Amino acid sequence: MKDSLRKSGIDIIGYVPWGTHICQFYQTKEDFMNTLVPYFKTGLENNEFCMWIMSEPSEVGDAKESLRMTVPNIDSYLDKGQIQIIPYSRFYAEEGVFDSNRVLNILVEKLNQALSSGYDGLRLSGNALWLEKQDWSDFVNYEVKLDSDIGNCQMIALCTYSLDRFDATKIIEAAVNHQFVLIKREGKLEQIKNSRREKEEEKIRSLADIVESSNDAILTISLDGIITSWNKGAGQIYGYSAKEIIGKSISILEPSILVGETEELIELFKQGDKIHNYETLRVRENGRIINVSVTFSPIFDAFKKLISISVISRDITISKRVEEKLRKSEERYRIATEQTGQVVYEYDLRTDKSNWAGAIEEVTGYSFEEFQKFGKEVWLNNIHLTDMSSGDKKYQSARKTGGRFKEELRLRKKDGSCIYIENNGVWLTGYDDQLYGAIGVLKDITERKNTENFLKSIETARKKEIHHRIKNNLQVISSLLDLQADKFNDMKVVEAFRESQNRVVSMALIHEELHEGRGIEVLNSSRYLERLVENLFQTYRSENADIRLNMDLEENIFFGMDTVVPLGLIVNELVSNSLKHAFVDRDNGQIQIKLCKEESSECKDNIAGSKQEKFQSTSFILRVSDNGVGMPEDFDLENPTSLGMQLVTTLIDQLEGKFELKKNNGTEFNIKFRVV
């Protein structure tokens, strides 16, 4: 054990021996850093192993930057491991639980490792800002043990507490377990020396000056319950002045239903029991009963003998009323959410933890305790988006910018079955517009989804049946036209019937495709045109045995009825004309049909207008050509005389398309149209 003093790096303290336990109360981050940076700089320069425990993971980077401005070679210290800057969650609250024995054992291990590595000792600082109400009592015990054990170790510890975070009771409880107390008043850092050789009563009085503006009652009682000191806060809470009450028994503050309670508490305290934030009832000078929270602290003489007790009381009447109202409100809220079958959650990005309420077991199959323990893993393992292409984008957008989100999910319950749930929530942002969490409601929508799917299947079946019946009716009309044509000998009349029959067949094929296809709103137009043209070739096969067909139809083009009906009739007329008139007195020939999306004035082999990619105002080109005799010289495109060509021009107008005729080496019709 080294007997030499160590430089603290804090001017007001100077040199201190090993085993020194320091406490700093600060109000601003600047005060905090102005003390800690020189404290660790000195430790590094004096061959000490340093550990800096931060209250938040995000502050680790701030600490390094602050050190870097004062210690230019801080990176070399970090690289060789002489200083460790870590968040509290990896030291005080591992796996979310604070265990004082585990923390003290870690410090012993760290000290032994430092000494074996050639360092003179261990320099430590920890920030208590992370503490929650339920952890305070255990942390005070930890400080007591640390204060007791550190005296025998080559260790210096500086514990930091935010004045804005802790009340008078906690400030005093923290201070009495340290040798030195630092606090900044009127812009100047002051030291309150809490030597174990000084009276504890004097330490408490010094600290009481710090919290003079507090509304807490700070009084001293003898071991037999006689009031010996009384501050202004006590007068405000209980209504008695110091002159009226000093010298009287503290039992004067007991209501009639609790006579003797304070005497019992004093006896328990003298036997070693802790009286910390003990909630009870007290009576004011005017007879009104109030709720108070009471804490006892020991006052020793120079020989460590208990001589009196410091009592700190806080009026919690209003908070108890609020707590009771909140409890009732939460109970009503719990009942309401359970009855509506909803699960309410709150997610904290900073701690990566979730809180749950509502009909958890009804919706998920897990008990509240199981679900709360699972945390985020429930989402990762059991919940999936039903539509990753749209829902996830909306969710991530809301997560980046804040605001409301809504998504449908599939949840695997405890029994392995899957249900649909709707997640309605809102991302929460702080004053700096940074996201810090989300709140939302999960609702089981399985029954609704099943109903929607059932109705959708009924609607699909109904539409398919309609298409089937229309197809059958058109086929009946086609058959009637065929029978009627047999009654005439005039070839022109027969040909007119056949042309009408082909037009009916072209429409019947549309409804047949829609009935057989998976979709009921759009048609695979390329496949439809193939069947249509093949049917026309079968119709005119005996007349044109050597005519070849060359079809270049882009795959996966899907059009609605408003487009595919006029398109099919146009192809029917143009191909029929070629088969009837283009190859008169010729032994062979070729008909070409091309349908593609227009892109850079050329047709490229890419998928257009598919079900997955709904196109908006896309241009298409239909080209029907042959290498036959060509159109007559007197053919007027603007004023066609034949019924078929009149029908073609009318249908092109219906498509809002453009029509171009080329007469070189046969006939070529180019039709450009747009689909919205």
C-alpha positions in Angstrom: 0.0 0.0 0.0 1.5 3.4 -1.0 1.5 6.0 1.7 2.2 9.0 -0.5 -0.5 11.5 -1.3 -2.0 11.7 -4.8 -2.8 14.8 -6.7 -6.6 15.1 -7.1 -6.6 17.4 -10.1 -9.2 19.5 -8.3 -7.6 22.8 -7.1 -9.9 23.3 -4.1 -9.0 19.8 -2.8 -5.4 19.5 -3.8 -3.6 16.3 -2.7 -5.5 13.4 -1.2 -4.6 9.9 0.1 -5.6 6.6 -1.5 -9.1 5.7 -0.3 -10.6 9.2 -0.8 -14.3 9.2 -1.6 -15.5 12.5 -3.1 -19.0 13.7 -4.0 -19.9 16.5 -6.4 -23.3 18.1 -6.8 -23.6 19.9 -10.2 -26.3 21.8 -12.1 -24.9 22.1 -15.6 -23.0 19.8 -17.9 -20.3 22.5 -18.0 -19.8 22.3 -14.2 -19.7 18.5 -14.6 -17.0 18.5 -17.3 -14.9 21.2 -15.7 -14.4 19.0 -12.7 -14.1 15.5 -14.3 -11.7 16.4 -17.2 -8.8 17.7 -15.0 -9.5 14.9 -12.4 -8.9 12.2 -15.1 -6.1 14.2 -16.8 -4.2 14.1 -13.5 -4.8 10.5 -13.0 -3.5 9.6 -16.5 -0.4 11.7 -16.0 0.3 10.0 -12.6 0.2 6.4 -13.9 -3.3 5.6 -12.6 -5.9 3.3 -14.3 -9.0 5.4 -14.9 -12.7 4.4 -15.2 -15.4 7.0 -16.2 -19.0 5.7 -15.9 -21.4 7.9 -17.9 -25.2 8.2 -17.4 -26.1 7.8 -21.1 -24.3 5.9 -24.0 -24.5 9.1 -26.0 -22.3 10.9 -23.5 -19.3 8.6 -24.1 -18.4 10.6 -27.2 -18.8 13.9 -25.4 -16.4 12.8 -22.7 -13.8 11.8 -25.2 -14.1 15.1 -27.0 -13.8 17.1 -23.8 -10.7 15.1 -22.8 -9.2 15.5 -26.2 -9.3 19.3 -25.9 -7.2 19.1 -22.6 -5.3 15.9 -23.1 -3.9 16.0 -26.7 -2.6 12.4 -26.5 -5.9 10.9 -25.1 -6.2 8.5 -28.0 -2.9 6.8 -27.0 -4.3 6.4 -23.4 -7.5 4.9 -24.9 -5.6 2.6 -27.2 -3.5 1.1 -24.5 -6.5 0.8 -22.2 -5.4 3.1 -19.4 -8.8 4.8 -19.4 -12.2 3.3 -20.0 -15.2 5.5 -20.7 -18.4 3.3 -20.6 -22.2 3.8 -20.2 -23.9 2.9 -16.9 -25.8 0.1 -18.6 -22.5 -1.9 -19.0 -21.4 -1.3 -15.4 -24.1 -0.3 -12.8 -27.2 -1.8 -14.5 -26.0 -4.8 -16.5 -29.1 -6.5 -18.0 -31.2 -3.7 -16.6 -30.6 -4.7 -12.9 -28.4 -2.9 -10.3 -26.5 -5.2 -8.0 -24.2 -3.5 -5.5 -22.3 -6.6 -4.7 -21.6 -7.3 -8.3 -20.4 -3.7 -8.9 -18.1 -3.8 -5.9 -16.6 -7.1 -7.0 -16.0 -5.7 -10.5 -14.1 -2.7 -8.9 -11.9 -5.1 -6.9 -11.1 -7.0 -10.1 -10.4 -3.9 -12.0 -8.1 -2.6 -9.2 -6.2 -5.9 -9.1 -5.8 -5.9 -12.9 -4.5 -2.3 -12.7 -1.9 -3.1 -10.1 -0.7 -6.2 -11.9 -0.3 -4.1 -15.1 2.0 -1.7 -13.3 -0.4 1.1 -12.5 -0.2 2.8 -9.1 -4.0 2.4 -8.5 -7.5 3.0 -9.7 -9.2 6.4 -10.3 -13.0 6.1 -10.7 -16.0 8.4 -11.4 -19.7 7.5 -11.8 -22.7 9.6 -12.6 -26.0 8.8 -10.7 -28.2 10.5 -13.2 -29.5 7.2 -14.5 -31.0 6.2 -11.1 -34.7 5.5 -10.9 -36.7 5.8 -7.7 -36.8 2.1 -7.1 -32.9 1.9 -7.3 -32.1 4.7 -4.9 -32.1 2.6 -1.7 -29.8 0.0 -3.1 -27.5 2.6 -4.5 -27.2 4.3 -1.1 -26.2 1.0 0.4 -23.6 0.7 -2.4 -22.2 4.1 -1.5 -22.0 3.1 2.2 -20.1 -0.1 1.3 -17.8 1.7 -1.1 -17.1 4.4 1.5 -16.2 1.7 4.0 -14.1 -0.5 1.6 -12.3 2.2 -0.3 -10.2 3.2 2.7 -8.2 0.0 2.4 -7.6 0.3 -1.3 -5.4 2.1 -3.7 -8.5 3.8 -5.2 -9.9 7.3 -5.5 -13.6 7.7 -6.3 -15.5 10.8 -7.4 -19.4 10.4 -7.5 -21.5 13.0 -9.3 -25.1 13.9 -8.6 -27.4 16.4 -10.4 -29.0 18.9 -8.1 -32.0 19.1 -10.5 -32.5 15.3 -10.3 -32.4 14.7 -6.5 -34.4 16.3 -3.6 -33.0 17.4 -0.2 -33.4 14.0 1.3 -31.4 12.3 -1.3 -28.7 15.0 -1.4 -28.1 14.6 2.3 -28.1 10.8 2.1 -25.6 10.9 -0.7 -23.4 13.5 1.0 -23.0 11.8 4.4 -21.3 8.8 2.7 -18.4 10.9 1.2 -15.3 12.5 2.7 -15.6 15.6 0.6 -18.6 17.3 -0.9 -18.2 19.7 -3.8 -20.8 22.2 -4.9 -20.8 25.4 -7.1 -22.4 28.4 -5.5 -22.3 31.9 -7.0 -20.1 30.7 -9.8 -17.4 29.3 -7.4 -16.7 25.7 -6.5 -16.9 25.2 -2.8 -15.8 22.3 -0.6 -17.7 20.9 2.4 -15.3 18.6 4.2 -17.2 15.7 5.7 -14.4 14.1 7.6 -15.3 11.0 9.6 -13.7 12.7 12.6 -16.2 15.5 12.5 -19.7 15.4 14.0 -22.3 14.1 11.6 -24.7 16.7 13.0 -22.4 19.5 11.7 -22.3 17.9 8.3 -26.1 17.7 8.1 -26.4 21.4 9.2 -23.9 22.4 6.5 -25.8 20.5 3.9 -29.1 22.0 5.2 -27.7 25.4 4.2 -27.5 24.2 0.6 -31.1 23.2 0.5 -32.4 26.1 2.7 -34.9 26.9 -0.1 -36.3 23.4 0.0 -39.9 22.8 1.2 -38.8 19.7 3.1 -38.9 19.6 6.9 -35.5 19.0 8.4 -35.5 18.5 12.2 -33.4 16.8 14.9 -34.8 14.6 17.7 -33.1 13.1 20.7 -33.1 9.3 21.1 -36.1 9.6 23.4 -38.1 11.6 20.7 -37.6 15.2 21.9 -37.4 17.8 19.1 -34.1 19.7 19.4 -34.0 21.6 16.0 -36.6 22.7 13.6 -36.1 24.4 10.2 -38.4 26.7 8.2 -39.6 23.9 6.0 -40.8 22.1 9.0 -42.8 25.2 10.1 -44.4 25.4 6.6 -45.4 21.7 6.6 -46.6 21.3 10.2 -47.7 24.8 11.1 -45.6 25.1 14.2 -42.8 27.7 14.7 -39.5 26.5 16.1 -40.2 28.4 19.4 -43.5 26.6 19.8 -42.3 23.1 19.2 -38.6 22.7 20.2 -38.4 20.8 23.5 -41.7 18.9 22.9 -42.1 15.2 21.9 -42.3 14.4 18.2 -45.4 12.4 19.1 -47.3 15.7 18.9 -47.3 15.2 15.2 -49.0 11.8 15.4 -52.7 11.5 14.5 -54.8 9.7 17.1 -55.0 6.5 14.9 -51.1 6.2 14.9 -50.3 6.9 18.5 -46.9 5.3 19.4 -45.8 4.9 15.8 -42.8 7.3 16.0 -41.6 5.7 19.2 -41.6 2.3 17.5 -39.7 3.8 14.5 -37.0 5.2 16.8 -36.5 1.9 18.5 -36.3 0.1 15.1 -33.8 2.7 13.9 -31.6 2.3 17.0 -31.6 -1.5 16.4 -30.1 -0.9 12.9 -33.3 -0.9 10.7 -33.4 1.6 7.9 -36.2 4.2 7.9 -36.1 5.6 4.4 -38.9 7.3 2.5 -41.4 5.8 5.0 -44.9 6.9 4.1 -47.3 7.7 6.9 -49.8 10.2 8.3 -49.1 13.3 10.4 -51.3 16.0 11.9 -50.7 19.7 11.4 -51.0 22.4 14.1 -54.6 23.1 12.7 -55.6 19.5 13.0 -55.5 18.7 9.3 -54.1 15.2 8.5 -51.4 15.1 5.8 -49.4 12.4 4.0 -45.7 12.6 4.6 -42.6 10.7 3.5 -40.1 10.3 6.4 -36.4 9.5 6.4 -34.2 9.0 9.5 -30.4 9.7 9.4 -28.0 9.0 12.3 -26.0 11.7 14.1 -22.9 10.4 15.8 -20.4 12.0 18.2 -16.7 12.0 17.7 -16.5 8.4 19.0 -19.1 7.1 16.5 -21.8 6.8 19.1 -25.3 7.5 18.1 -26.5 10.6 20.0 -29.5 11.9 18.0 -31.5 11.4 14.8 -32.0 13.8 11.9 -35.5 13.5 10.5 -36.4 14.7 7.0 -40.1 14.9 6.1 -41.8 15.7 2.8 -45.5 16.6 2.4 -46.7 14.2 -0.2 -50.4 14.8 0.3 -50.9 16.2 -3.2 -48.8 13.6 -4.9 -50.7 10.9 -3.0 -54.0 12.3 -4.3 -52.5 12.5 -7.8 -51.2 9.0 -7.4 -54.6 7.7 -6.3 -56.3 9.5 -9.2 -53.7 8.1 -11.5 -54.2 4.6 -10.1 -57.9 4.8 -10.6 -57.4 6.3 -14.1 -54.9 3.5 -15.0 -57.3 0.9 -13.6 -60.2 2.3 -15.8 -57.8 2.5 -18.7 -56.7 -1.1 -18.1 -60.3 -2.3 -17.9 -61.2 -0.3 -21.1 -58.4 -1.6 -23.1 -58.9 -5.2 -22.0 -62.6 -5.0 -22.8 -61.9 -3.6 -26.3 -59.4 -6.4 -27.0 -56.6 -3.9 -27.6 -52.9 -3.9 -26.6 -51.4 -0.5 -25.8 -47.6 -0.2 -25.8 -44.9 2.5 -25.2 -41.4 2.0 -26.7 -38.4 4.0 -25.5 -35.6 4.2 -28.1 -33.1 5.4 -25.5 -33.4 2.3 -23.3 -34.7 0.0 -26.0 -37.5 -1.1 -23.7 -41.2 -1.4 -24.1 -44.1 -1.2 -21.6 -47.4 -3.0 -22.3 -51.0 -2.8 -21.2 -54.4 -4.0 -22.2 -55.6 -7.4 -23.5 -52.2 -8.9 -23.9 -53.1 -12.5 -23.1 -56.3 -12.4 -25.2 -54.4 -11.1 -28.2 -51.0 -12.8 -28.0 -51.6 -15.9 -25.8 -48.8 -14.8 -23.5 -49.3 -13.6 -19.9 -48.4 -10.1 -19.1 -45.3 -11.2 -17.2 -44.1 -13.3 -20.2 -44.7 -10.6 -22.7 -43.1 -7.9 -20.6 -40.0 -10.1 -20.2 -39.7 -10.8 -23.9 -39.4 -7.1 -24.8 -38.4 -6.4 -28.4 -37.6 -10.0 -29.2 -41.3 -10.6 -29.5 -41.4 -8.3 -32.5 -38.3 -9.7 -34.1 -39.3 -13.3 -33.8 -43.1 -13.3 -34.0 -44.3 -10.3 -36.0 -44.1 -9.8 -39.8 -45.4 -7.1 -42.1 -48.1 -8.2 -44.4 -47.1 -5.8 -47.2 -43.3 -5.1 -47.1 -43.4 -3.1 -50.3 -45.7 -0.4 -48.9 -46.2 -0.7 -45.2 -42.5 -0.8 -44.3 -41.7 2.3 -46.4 -44.5 4.3 -44.6 -43.4 3.0 -41.2 -39.7 3.9 -41.8 -40.6 7.3 -43.2 -42.6 8.0 -40.0 -39.7 6.8 -37.9 -37.3 9.2 -39.6 -39.5 12.3 -39.5 -41.9 11.5 -36.6 -45.6 11.5 -36.7 -48.3 8.9 -37.1 -48.0 5.5 -38.7 -50.4 2.7 -39.5 -49.5 -0.8 -40.6 -51.0 -4.3 -40.8 -48.9 -7.2 -39.3 -49.1 -10.9 -38.8 -48.5 -12.1 -35.3 -47.6 -15.7 -34.3 -49.3 -16.3 -31.0 -48.0 -18.5 -28.2 -49.8 -21.6 -29.5 -48.2 -21.2 -32.9 -51.4 -19.9 -34.7 -51.2 -16.6 -36.7 -53.5 -13.6 -36.5 -53.6 -10.3 -38.2 -53.1 -7.2 -36.1 -53.3 -3.5 -36.9 -50.6 -1.3 -35.4 -51.7 2.3 -35.0 -49.2 4.7 -33.4 -47.2 7.8 -33.4 -43.4 8.4 -33.2 -42.5 10.9 -30.4 -39.9 13.6 -30.8 -38.2 15.8 -28.1 -37.5 19.5 -28.0 -34.5 18.9 -30.3 -36.8 17.1 -32.9 -34.9 13.9 -32.2 -37.0 10.7 -31.9 -37.1 9.2 -28.5 -39.9 6.7 -28.6 -43.3 5.7 -29.8 -46.7 4.9 -28.4 -49.4 2.8 -30.2 -52.3 0.4 -30.1 -52.4 -3.2 -31.4 -55.8 -4.5 -32.4 -56.7 -8.0 -33.6 -58.2 -7.6 -37.0 -58.1 -11.3 -38.0 -61.9 -11.6 -38.2 -62.1 -8.4 -40.4 -59.3 -9.7 -42.7 -61.0 -13.1 -43.0 -64.3 -11.3 -43.9 -62.5 -9.1 -46.4 -60.8 -12.1 -48.0 -64.1 -14.0 -48.1 -65.9 -11.1 -49.7 -63.1 -10.6 -52.1 -63.3 -14.3 -53.2 -67.1 -13.9 -53.6 -66.6 -10.8 -55.7 -63.9 -12.6 -57.8 -66.2 -15.6 -58.3 -69.1 -13.3 -59.2 -67.1 -11.4 -61.8 -65.7 -14.6 -63.3 -69.3 -16.0 -63.6 -70.3 -12.8 -65.4 -67.5 -13.1 -67.8 -68.3 -16.8 -68.3 -72.0 -16.0 -69.1 -71.1 -13.1 -71.5 -68.6 -15.4 -73.3 -71.3 -18.1 -73.6 -73.9 -15.6 -74.9 -71.4 -14.2 -77.5 -70.6 -17.7 -78.6 -74.4 -18.3 -79.0 -74.6 -15.1 -81.1 -71.6 -16.4 -83.2 -73.3 -19.7 -83.8 -76.6 -18.0 -84.8 -74.7 -15.8 -87.3 -73.0 -18.9 -88.7 -76.4 -20.7 -89.1 -78.0 -17.6 -90.6 -75.1 -17.3 -93.2 -75.9 -20.8 -94.4 -79.3 -19.6 -95.6 -77.8 -17.2 -98.2 -76.0 -17.9 -101.5 -74.8 -14.4 -102.1 -71.1 -14.5 -101.2 -71.1 -10.8 -100.1 -73.9 -11.5 -97.6 -72.1 -14.6 -96.4 -68.9 -12.7 -96.0 -70.6 -9.9 -94.1 -72.0 -12.6 -91.7 -68.5 -14.1 -91.3 -67.0 -10.7 -90.5 -69.6 -10.0 -87.9 -69.0 -13.5 -86.5 -65.3 -12.8 -86.2 -66.0 -9.6 -84.4 -68.2 -11.4 -81.9 -65.6 -14.1 -81.4 -62.9 -11.4 -80.7 -65.0 -10.1 -77.9 -65.9 -13.6 -76.6 -62.2 -14.4 -76.4 -61.7 -11.4 -74.1 -64.3 -12.7 -71.6 -62.9 -16.2 -71.8 -59.4 -14.9 -71.0 -60.8 -12.9 -68.0 -62.7 -15.9 -66.8 -59.7 -18.2 -67.0 -57.1 -15.8 -65.7 -56.2 -14.9 -62.2 -57.1 -11.3 -62.5 -60.6 -10.1 -63.1 -59.9 -6.5 -63.9 -57.1 -6.6 -66.5 -56.2 -9.0 -69.3 -52.9 -10.5 -70.5 -53.2 -8.7 -73.9 -50.4 -10.5 -75.6 -51.8 -13.9 -74.9 -55.2 -12.7 -76.0 -54.0 -11.4 -79.3 -52.2 -14.6 -80.0 -55.4 -16.6 -79.6 -57.4 -14.0 -81.6 -55.0 -14.1 -84.6 -54.7 -17.9 -84.5 -58.5 -18.1 -84.6 -58.6 -15.8 -87.7 -55.9 -18.0 -89.4 -58.0 -21.1 -88.8 -61.1 -19.3 -90.2 -59.3 -18.3 -93.5 -56.9 -21.3 -93.6 -58.5 -22.9 -96.7 -58.1 -19.7 -98.7 -54.6 -18.8 -97.5 -52.8 -22.1 -96.9 -49.3 -20.7 -97.4 -49.6 -17.5 -95.4 -47.1 -17.3 -92.5 -47.6 -15.4 -89.3 -44.9 -13.6 -87.4 -45.9 -12.3 -84.0 -43.7 -10.1 -81.8 -45.8 -9.3 -78.7 -44.2 -8.0 -75.6 -44.8 -10.2 -72.6 -46.9 -9.4 -69.5 -48.8 -6.4 -71.0 -52.0 -6.1 -69.1 -54.9 -3.8 -70.3 -58.3 -3.2 -68.9 -61.5 -3.8 -70.8 -61.7 -0.2 -72.1 -58.4 -0.7 -74.0 -58.4 -4.4 -74.9 -61.9 -4.5 -76.6 -61.2 -1.8 -79.2 -57.6 -3.1 -79.6 -58.9 -6.7 -80.3 -61.5 -5.4 -82.8 -58.8 -3.4 -84.6 -56.5 -6.4 -84.9 -59.4 -8.5 -86.1 -60.3 -6.1 -88.9 -56.7 -5.5 -90.1 -55.6 -9.2 -90.0 -58.9 -10.2 -91.7 -58.3 -7.7 -94.4 -54.8 -9.0 -95.0 -56.0 -12.6 -95.1 -58.8 -11.8 -97.5 -57.2 -9.2 -99.9 -53.4 -9.0 -99.5 -52.4 -12.2 -101.1 -54.9 -12.6 -104.1 -53.2 -14.6 -106.8 -50.2 -15.3 -104.6 -48.9 -18.6 -103.4 -47.4 -17.4 -100.2 -47.0 -14.4 -98.0 -46.3 -13.1 -94.5 -48.3 -11.2 -91.9 -46.5 -9.5 -89.0 -48.0 -8.2 -85.8 -46.0 -6.3 -83.1 -47.2 -4.8 -79.8 -44.7 -3.1 -77.5 -44.2 -0.2 -75.2 -42.8 2.9 -76.9 -39.5 4.0 -75.5 -37.1 6.4 -77.2 -39.0 6.0 -80.5 -38.1 2.3 -80.4 -39.7 -0.8 -78.9 -37.5 -2.5 -76.4 -38.0 -6.0 -74.9 -39.0 -5.0 -71.3 -42.0 -5.6 -69.2 -44.6 -2.9 -69.5 -47.9 -2.4 -67.8 -47.6 -5.5 -65.6 -49.7 -6.1 -62.6 -46.8 -5.4 -60.3 -45.9 -2.1 -62.0 -48.9 0.0 -62.8 -47.9 2.3 -65.6 -49.2 5.9 -65.8 -49.8 7.4 -69.2 -47.6 4.9 -71.1 -47.4 4.9 -74.9 -47.8 1.7 -76.9 -47.4 0.9 -80.5 -49.4 -1.7 -82.4 -48.0 -2.6 -85.9 -49.9 -4.9 -88.3 -48.2 -5.4 -91.7 -48.1 -7.7 -94.6 -46.0 -8.1 -97.8 -49.1 -8.5 -100.0 -50.4 -6.4 -103.0 -50.9 -3.3 -100.9 -53.8 -0.9 -100.6 -55.6 0.4 -103.7 -54.3 3.6 -105.1 -57.6 5.4 -104.5 -57.8 4.3 -100.8 -58.5 7.4 -98.7 -57.3 7.0 -95.1 -59.4 10.0 -94.0 -62.6 8.8 -95.6 -62.6 5.0 -95.8 -65.6 3.4 -97.7 -65.5 -0.1 -96.2 -67.3 -0.9 -92.9 -64.2 -2.6 -91.5 -61.9 0.4 -92.0 -64.6 2.8 -90.8 -64.7 0.6 -87.7 -60.9 0.7 -87.3 -60.7 4.6 -87.5 -63.6 4.9 -85.0 -61.9 2.5 -82.6 -58.6 4.3 -82.9 -60.4 7.5 -82.0 -61.9 5.7 -79.0 -58.3 4.8 -77.9 -57.3 8.5 -78.5 -54.6 7.1 -80.7 -52.9 8.1 -83.9 -53.0 6.1 -87.2 -50.3 5.9 -89.8 -50.4 3.9 -93.1 -47.4 2.8 -95.1 -47.8 1.4 -98.6 -44.2 0.4 -99.4 -43.8 -3.4 -100.3 -47.2 -4.3 -99.0 -49.2 -2.6 -96.3 -48.2 -1.5 -92.8 -50.5 0.0 -90.2 -48.9 1.8 -87.2 -51.2 2.7 -84.4 -49.9 4.7 -81.4 -52.0 4.9 -78.3 -51.6 5.8 -74.6 -52.9 3.9 -71.6 -53.4 5.7 -68.3 
